[in-house]
Amino acid sequence: MKHFSSVQYVAIGLIILSLLMNYAYFRQVGNFNSPIIEYEFVKNEQDVKNIFTENNEFKKAELKGVRDQNIIDYAYMLFYTALLILSFHNIRMTEKKNIYVLGVIFSFIALAGDIIENIQMFQISELLVNRLSFSKQVETLFIITRIKWLCLALAMFIMSVHYYKYKFTGKLFAFISALPVISVLALMIFKDSGNDFVKIFTTLIILSFVTLMIWIFISSKIDSKISFYKKQ
C-alpha cells in the first residue's frame, strides 16, 4: 500500500468532503445546483428571500440542503486550511522565503471568516423561517464573506510564487493560481462586472485549489528536487 504524506492525505480528505457536501444537498433537493455561494454573497434580506422563498412559501428542501452543507463545511474549512498551511510551511522550510508566512496568515484569516460566515448563515436561516428581521446578520455576512474569499485569493496568489519557478507546468499553474487576484484587479479597474463576477471569482478560487491538489501529487515528477509534499 502506498504511503502518502500528511498534506496528500489532507488533499484526499478535502476531495471526499467536497463530494459529501454535494451529496448532502442532492439528498434533500434531487439536484446539485446548490445556491450556497449565492447565499454567501447576498447583499440584503430580499436577496435571501429570493433564494429560499417562492410565492411567499419557503423552499424547505433547499433550506435543509444548504443547512446540511453548512454543517459539513465546518470540517471542510479545517481541511482546506490545513492543506494551505501545510503546503506553505513545507515550502517555506525548504525555500527559506518569508513571503510564505503571509500565505499562512491569509489562510488563518480565511478560516476565521468562514467560521463567522457559517454562524451568520445559520442565524439568517432561522430568522427567515420565523419571519423575523435579519438585516444585521446580512450586513455582517456581506463583510465577512468578502474578507474570507479575498484572503483565499491572496493565499493562492502567494502560492503562484512557488509554482512559477518550475518549467512550463509550474508557470501554467502559477497563472491559474493568480487568476482570482487578477479578476479582482480587473473588477476594480473596469468597475462593471455585471452579475457574473461572483460566479467567475469563486470558480477561479475552486480551480486554484484543484490546481494545488494536483500539484501536490505530480510536482516531484515535474522536478525531482521538489520534495515539499513527499512522505519524509
Secondary structure, DSSP 8 states (H G I E B T S, - for coil): -----HHHHHHHHHHHHHHHHHHHHHHHHSSS---HHHHHT--SHHHHHHHHEETTEE-HHHHHHHHHHHHHHHHHHHHHHHHHHHHHHHHHHHH--THHHHHHHHHHHHHHHHHHHHHHHHHHHHHHHTT---HHHHHHHHHHHHHHHHHHHHHHHHHHHHHHTSHHHHHHHHHHHHHHHHHHHHHHHH---TT-HHHHHHHHHHHHHHHHHHHHHHHHHH-TT--TTS--
